[in-house]
Each structure stands twice: as C-alpha cells, then as structure tokens.
Amino acid sequence: MMAAGMDPRSSWSRTTPADLERSLFLPGAGGFLAVGAGGEALGCVGYRPDGEATLTLNKLATRPGARGQGVGRLLVREVEHVARMGGYERILLAVSQYNLDVLPFYRRLGYVRCDEPYAHAHPASPPPVVLVKEVRGEQTP
Ligand SMILES: CC(C)(COP(=O)(O)OP(=O)(O)OC[C@H]1O[C@@H](n2cnc3c(N)ncnc32)[C@H](O)[C@@H]1OP(=O)(O)O)[C@@H](O)C(=O)NCCC(=O)NCCS
C-alpha cells in the first residue's frame, strides 16, 4: 500500500499496521496479495462486509513497476468472486478526493458513482466519491 505513491493528504498514507489488523481480520473480512514469479509483492486488496448485502473493497494498490499488466483488475475480480460466493448483492468502494484520477480504472470495471455516504470515511478528510457495482446474478467472467 505504501509503495503505491498515494497523495500524502489522503488518509491512506496515515494507515497503520493496527488499522490494517482491525480491518482485515474482522469476521468475513480478508484480502489478497498478488505475488510475482520471484515471490515479490506486486499488489494488494482488502474487503470487509458492511451488512448482509454489501462487500466493501478497500486497500487496492499495485506497485508502480507492476502497473498496466492486469494485476489491479485481477485483484478487483477476486473480491468480486468473494462477493458472489458470499451471496452479497454489491461491491462498494470509496475513492479519495485526492485520487480522482483512478475513477476511469473503476469505470472500465463496471463501477458507477452513487450518492450514499461512506461509512468508513476519515473525519479529517473530504468526503470520498463512493462507487458501487451490482454483482448478484452476474456470471463470473
Ligand atoms: C489503480 C491501480 C490499482 C491500477 O492497477 P494496475 O495493475 O495498473 O491496473 P490494470 O493493469 O489491471 O488495469 C486494468 C485496466 O485499467 C486501465 N487503467 C489502469 N489505471 C488506470 C487509470 N488510472 N486510468 C484509466 N485507466 C486505467 C489499464 O490500462 C487497463 O486497461 P485495459 O482494460 O485496456 O487493459 C494502480 O494504478 C494503483 O495502485 N494506483 C495507486 C493506488 C490507488 O489509487 N488505489 C485505488 C484506491 S481507491
């Protein structure tokens, strides 16, 4: 995550190992690490349930040297697979106001903007853009 080069104003850059532990080890929560042929980390993603219908995707990052090769898309697809297997209706995620350049990436993967507030927004940060994708009934590609 920290190698992703996020804007230092985003709450992402203040994430601590304790924050990660709290988020990734909740019941029903988890994540994936994409690993290269030599065992090096290429990217990561996390997820956590927010109610029965929603799986929240978070902490998506790929190393700058590994970008543009489909690793980010693969990590998102894995979380979508978890959502379908778990019977969730949709994936929700938040994009920091300091990271709006990433919106086209999610649009390509079928995510659309919605107006609801983000439950895990950092109180000291501007409200993020919330994106959702319905996954119920969708076939795994
Ligand atoms: C966003 C991020 C995870 C994308 O990772 P990646 O491994 O480069 O993504 P992929 O190679 O799987 O890209 C999938 C597609 O999206 C496109 N894409 C990737 N980043 C894009 C961007 N910023 N804008 C538009 N398109 C983008 C790719 O060209 C590719 O297109 P294709 O379908 O024609 O092949 C990576 O840029 C990153 O870690 N950014 C910093 C952290 C971050 O912003 N995380 C998201 C927090 S909400």
The ligand as an SDF file (V2000), in Angstrom:
LIG
                    3D

 48 50  0  0  0  0  0  0  0  0999 V2000
   -5.3920    1.8080   -9.6930 C   0  0  0  0  0  0  0  0  0  0  0  0
   -4.3310    0.7070   -9.7590 C   0  0  0  0  0  0  0  0  0  0  0  0
   -4.6030   -0.3370   -8.6630 C   0  0  0  0  0  0  0  0  0  0  0  0
   -4.4370    0.0310  -11.1470 C   0  0  0  0  0  0  0  0  0  0  0  0
   -3.5520   -1.0690  -11.1350 O   0  0  0  0  0  0  0  0  0  0  0  0
   -2.9800   -1.7330  -12.4830 P   0  0  0  0  0  0  0  0  0  0  0  0
   -2.3320   -3.0070  -12.0590 O   0  0  0  0  0  0  0  0  0  0  0  0
   -2.1680   -0.7580  -13.2470 O   0  0  0  0  0  0  0  0  0  0  0  0
   -4.3380   -1.9780  -13.2770 O   0  0  0  0  0  0  0  0  0  0  0  0
   -4.5380   -2.9670  -14.5270 P   0  0  0  0  0  0  0  0  0  0  0  0
   -3.2510   -3.1540  -15.2640 O   0  0  0  0  0  0  0  0  0  0  0  0
   -5.2500   -4.1810  -14.0820 O   0  0  0  0  0  0  0  0  0  0  0  0
   -5.5250   -2.0820  -15.4200 O   0  0  0  0  0  0  0  0  0  0  0  0
   -6.7880   -2.5500  -15.8790 C   0  0  0  0  0  0  0  0  0  0  0  0
   -7.2550   -1.5980  -16.9780 C   0  0  0  0  0  0  0  0  0  0  0  0
   -7.4450   -0.2750  -16.4340 O   0  0  0  0  0  0  0  0  0  0  0  0
   -6.5900    0.6610  -17.1070 C   0  0  0  0  0  0  0  0  0  0  0  0
   -6.1100    1.6200  -16.1080 N   0  0  0  0  0  0  0  0  0  0  0  0
   -5.2750    1.3960  -15.0870 C   0  0  0  0  0  0  0  0  0  0  0  0
   -5.1150    2.5210  -14.3510 N   0  0  0  0  0  0  0  0  0  0  0  0
   -5.8830    3.4680  -14.9570 C   0  0  0  0  0  0  0  0  0  0  0  0
   -6.1370    4.8230  -14.6820 C   0  0  0  0  0  0  0  0  0  0  0  0
   -5.5960    5.4660  -13.6500 N   0  0  0  0  0  0  0  0  0  0  0  0
   -6.9870    5.4820  -15.5250 N   0  0  0  0  0  0  0  0  0  0  0  0
   -7.5630    4.8480  -16.5800 C   0  0  0  0  0  0  0  0  0  0  0  0
   -7.3620    3.5590  -16.8690 N   0  0  0  0  0  0  0  0  0  0  0  0
   -6.5250    2.8840  -16.0680 C   0  0  0  0  0  0  0  0  0  0  0  0
   -5.4750   -0.1730  -17.6940 C   0  0  0  0  0  0  0  0  0  0  0  0
   -4.9130    0.4660  -18.8000 O   0  0  0  0  0  0  0  0  0  0  0  0
   -6.2290   -1.4400  -18.0820 C   0  0  0  0  0  0  0  0  0  0  0  0
   -6.9160   -1.2230  -19.3000 O   0  0  0  0  0  0  0  0  0  0  0  0
   -7.3400   -2.4130  -20.3240 P   0  0  0  0  0  0  0  0  0  0  0  0
   -8.6560   -2.9090  -19.8240 O   0  0  0  0  0  0  0  0  0  0  0  0
   -7.4240   -1.7260  -21.6400 O   0  0  0  0  0  0  0  0  0  0  0  0
   -6.2630   -3.4450  -20.2750 O   0  0  0  0  0  0  0  0  0  0  0  0
   -2.8880    1.2950   -9.6070 C   0  0  0  0  0  0  0  0  0  0  0  0
   -2.7340    2.3390  -10.5420 O   0  0  0  0  0  0  0  0  0  0  0  0
   -2.5680    1.8420   -8.2110 C   0  0  0  0  0  0  0  0  0  0  0  0
   -2.1340    1.1050   -7.3270 O   0  0  0  0  0  0  0  0  0  0  0  0
   -2.7780    3.1470   -8.0020 N   0  0  0  0  0  0  0  0  0  0  0  0
   -2.4330    3.8010   -6.7190 C   0  0  0  0  0  0  0  0  0  0  0  0
   -3.3160    3.3090   -5.5830 C   0  0  0  0  0  0  0  0  0  0  0  0
   -4.7700    3.5760   -5.8640 C   0  0  0  0  0  0  0  0  0  0  0  0
   -5.1630    4.5770   -6.4500 O   0  0  0  0  0  0  0  0  0  0  0  0
   -5.6290    2.6260   -5.4200 N   0  0  0  0  0  0  0  0  0  0  0  0
   -7.0720    2.7510   -5.5400 C   0  0  0  0  0  0  0  0  0  0  0  0
   -7.6130    3.2910   -4.2660 C   0  0  0  0  0  0  0  0  0  0  0  0
   -9.3440    3.6420   -4.4360 S   0  0  0  0  0  0  0  0  0  0  0  0
  1  2  1  0
  2  3  1  0
  2  4  1  0
  2 36  1  0
  4  5  1  0
  5  6  1  0
  6  7  2  0
  6  8  1  0
  6  9  1  0
  9 10  1  0
 10 11  2  0
 10 12  1  0
 10 13  1  0
 13 14  1  0
 14 15  1  0
 15 16  1  0
 15 30  1  0
 16 17  1  0
 17 18  1  0
 17 28  1  0
 18 19  1  0
 18 27  1  0
 19 20  2  0
 20 21  1  0
 21 22  1  0
 21 27  2  0
 22 23  1  0
 22 24  2  0
 24 25  1  0
 25 26  2  0
 26 27  1  0
 28 29  1  0
 28 30  1  0
 30 31  1  0
 31 32  1  0
 32 33  2  0
 32 34  1  0
 32 35  1  0
 36 37  1  0
 36 38  1  0
 38 39  2  0
 38 40  1  0
 40 41  1  0
 41 42  1  0
 42 43  1  0
 43 44  2  0
 43 45  1  0
 45 46  1  0
 46 47  1  0
 47 48  1  0
M  END
$$$$
